[in-house]
Amino acid sequence: MIDYKPIGIIHSPFKEAKGTPIQAVAAQETVGSIELDPEYVAGLKDIEGFSHLILLYHFHLIRESSLLVKPFLDNELHGIFATRSPSRPNSIGISVVRLIKVEGNTLYIKDVDTIDGTPLLDIKPYVQKFDVRETEKTGWFEKSIHKLSHTKDDGRFIK
């Protein structure tokens, strides 16, 4: 069995799923913070040298998963692993956010697309040379990616 312990909590202005941006890139300038458990503060050494962070977190409001889902950007059913839907077998989310500053055990961030109170599992530095790849195919997203900036969570995955 795998047992993860949250290392902190992500705070955001979003109090419920409905109306939350569906990707961090669509949450430009949305301010939030991370309250890191004090036992992990030493792990923040040198983090201020990075402009962006990768956050791995637990979709704590999802009650069930499905292998076929109708994602926010399409009206067709797709396999869960071909989507970014939160209704996953392992409720793990990922976001890339901008780091503004660190004060003690609090990280101030922007471009937040999570619900207030989301349990944080890990933080990794975003490094463009490691994390950006040229893509040749983007599957079904190709026809609907233009909807990203104005599509919000409608609460469909919260049970």
Order of alpha helices (4+ residues) and beta strands (2+ residues): beta-beta-beta-beta-beta-beta-beta-beta-alpha
